[in-house]
């Protein structure tokens, strides 16, 4: 599903080039649940952004579901994201003034889907995360865990093959974090490929494989 070969990435700060990833080679099979771990500054979020086609690669090769990503234009990267990938972030990124249902519908509005079909698909996505009874609540009326479930439902609305999650439990208490991780496990057991960045050691037990980074290199 995901194949990275000898990936390099650096960021330019003034006249200085700061290397972040230094020759990453990684394969993730369809249906895997992988966590990427490492200290702050190890390159884990940069690696996740490259996997999610949110950033460009400097050197190396990347194939996503058999398609070559390196050298793709910004429009082509957007196409990869819309066809293959759903995103979940630490901050839920919900629009506060609209309901959970409308938040989940948003990606379909941009895709030009009719209002009736949008509503039906959004209700189905909310049902998949156990939140049908909160469909007409705005984010302020939801707990942190419920807001993250809404964000997950929104990520699933286009039926992506890969779920990319950046610190999805970072804003949640331990009990709620475990609820979200059990939801991820259920999605994975249903066939979803999940790649997640986390710094929380207690979360690693929920994933099938752990990739550890140190200074932009995979060490285990």
C-alpha positions in Angstrom: 0.0 0.0 0.0 2.8 2.4 1.0 6.4 2.1 -0.2 9.1 4.6 0.7 12.6 4.2 -0.6 15.6 6.2 0.7 13.5 9.3 1.4 15.2 12.6 2.3 13.5 15.8 3.4 15.0 19.1 4.6 13.5 22.5 5.4 15.1 25.8 4.4 15.5 28.3 7.3 17.0 31.4 5.8 20.3 30.3 4.2 20.4 27.1 6.2 19.1 23.7 5.1 17.9 21.7 8.1 17.7 17.9 7.3 14.7 16.2 8.9 14.5 12.8 7.2 17.8 11.1 6.3 17.2 8.1 4.0 13.9 6.6 5.2 12.9 3.2 3.7 9.6 1.8 4.9 6.9 -0.5 3.5 3.4 -0.6 5.0 1.1 -3.3 3.7 -2.6 -3.0 3.2 -4.6 -3.6 6.4 -1.7 -2.8 8.7 -2.0 -0.6 11.8 1.4 1.1 12.3 2.4 3.7 14.9 5.4 6.1 14.3 7.1 7.1 17.5 10.1 9.2 18.5 11.1 12.2 20.5 10.2 15.7 19.5 12.2 16.7 16.4 12.8 13.1 15.4 10.9 13.6 12.1 7.8 11.6 12.8 5.3 14.3 11.8 7.2 15.1 8.7 7.2 11.5 7.8 3.4 11.3 8.3 2.9 14.4 6.2 4.9 12.9 3.4 2.9 9.6 3.6 -0.3 11.7 3.6 0.8 13.7 0.6 0.6 16.9 2.5 4.2 17.8 1.8 6.7 17.1 -1.1 9.7 14.8 -1.0 13.2 16.1 -1.7 14.9 12.8 -2.7 13.9 9.1 -2.9 10.8 7.4 -4.2 7.3 7.0 -2.9 4.6 4.7 -4.3 1.1 4.9 -2.9 -1.2 2.1 -3.9 1.1 1.5 -6.9 1.1 5.2 -8.0 4.3 7.2 -8.1 4.1 10.2 -5.7 7.5 11.8 -6.2 7.4 14.7 -8.6 3.6 15.0 -8.4 2.1 18.5 -8.7 0.1 20.1 -5.9 -3.1 19.2 -7.8 -1.9 15.6 -8.2 -1.1 15.4 -4.5 -4.6 16.7 -3.8 -5.9 13.9 -6.0 -4.0 11.3 -4.1 -5.4 12.6 -0.8 -9.0 12.6 -2.0 -8.8 9.1 -3.5 -6.8 7.3 -0.8 -6.4 9.1 2.5 -8.5 10.3 5.5 -6.9 12.6 8.1 -7.3 12.8 11.9 -5.4 15.4 13.9 -4.8 16.1 17.6 -6.9 19.3 17.4 -10.3 18.2 16.1 -10.5 21.1 13.6 -14.3 21.1 13.8 -16.3 24.2 12.8 -17.9 25.4 16.1 -21.0 27.0 14.7 -22.3 24.0 12.8 -23.6 20.6 13.9 -21.7 17.3 14.0 -23.7 16.2 10.9 -22.7 19.3 8.9 -19.0 19.0 10.0 -19.0 15.4 8.7 -20.7 16.5 5.4 -18.1 19.1 4.6 -15.8 17.0 2.3 -18.8 16.0 0.3 -19.9 19.6 -0.2 -16.6 20.3 -1.9 -16.9 17.1 -3.9 -20.3 18.3 -5.3 -22.4 15.6 -3.8 -26.2 16.3 -3.5 -27.6 17.4 -0.1 -29.7 14.3 0.3 -26.8 11.9 -0.4 -24.5 14.0 1.8 -26.8 13.7 4.7 -27.3 9.9 4.3 -23.5 9.3 4.0 -22.8 11.6 7.0 -25.3 9.8 9.1 -23.8 6.4 8.1 -20.3 7.7 9.1 -21.6 9.0 12.4 -23.2 5.6 13.0 -19.9 3.9 12.4 -18.3 5.9 15.2 -21.3 5.5 17.6 -22.6 9.1 17.4 -25.9 9.0 15.6 -27.6 10.4 18.7 -25.3 13.5 18.6 -25.7 14.3 14.9 -27.5 17.6 15.6 -25.2 18.8 18.4 -22.6 21.5 17.8 -19.0 20.8 19.0 -19.4 22.8 22.3 -22.2 20.4 23.3 -19.9 17.3 22.8 -17.1 15.9 25.0 -13.5 15.8 23.7 -13.9 12.1 22.8 -17.1 12.8 21.0 -15.5 15.6 19.0 -12.7 13.3 18.0 -15.2 10.7 16.9 -16.9 13.4 14.7 -13.5 14.2 13.2 -12.9 10.5 12.5 -16.3 10.2 10.9 -15.4 13.2 8.7 -12.1 11.5 7.8 -14.0 8.3 6.7 -16.7 10.1 4.7 -14.9 9.6 1.4 -14.3 6.0 2.2 -10.5 6.2 2.1 -8.2 3.2 2.1 -5.7 4.8 4.5 -6.4 6.7 7.7 -3.5 9.0 8.7 -3.6 10.2 12.3 -1.3 12.7 14.0 -1.4 12.5 17.8 -5.2 11.6 17.7 -5.3 11.1 21.5 -3.0 14.0 22.5 -5.8 16.2 23.7 -7.8 13.5 25.5 -7.7 11.9 28.9 -6.5 8.3 29.3 -10.0 6.7 29.4 -11.2 8.6 26.3 -7.9 7.9 24.6 -8.5 4.2 25.1 -12.0 4.5 23.6 -10.6 6.2 20.5 -7.9 3.6 20.1 -10.5 0.8 20.4 -12.4 2.5 17.6 -9.2 2.6 15.5 -8.7 -1.1 16.2 -12.3 -1.8 15.0 -11.7 0.2 11.8 -8.4 -1.7 11.3 -10.1 -5.0 11.8 -12.6 -4.0 9.1 -9.7 -3.6 6.6 -8.6 0.0 7.1 -4.9 0.7 6.8 -3.9 3.1 9.7 -0.7 5.0 10.1 -0.5 7.0 13.4 2.0 9.3 15.0 2.0 9.2 18.8 4.4 9.9 21.7 2.3 8.0 24.2 3.9 4.7 25.1 0.7 3.3 26.5 -1.0 3.7 23.1 1.5 1.4 21.4 -0.2 -1.8 22.6 -3.1 -1.0 20.3 -1.0 -1.1 17.1 0.4 -4.0 15.2 3.8 -2.5 14.4 5.9 0.4 15.8 8.4 2.4 13.7 10.8 4.3 15.9 12.6 7.4 14.6 15.8 9.1 16.0 17.1 12.2 14.3 15.3 11.4 11.0 16.4 7.8 10.8 14.4 4.6 11.5 16.2 2.8 14.4 13.7 -0.1 14.9 
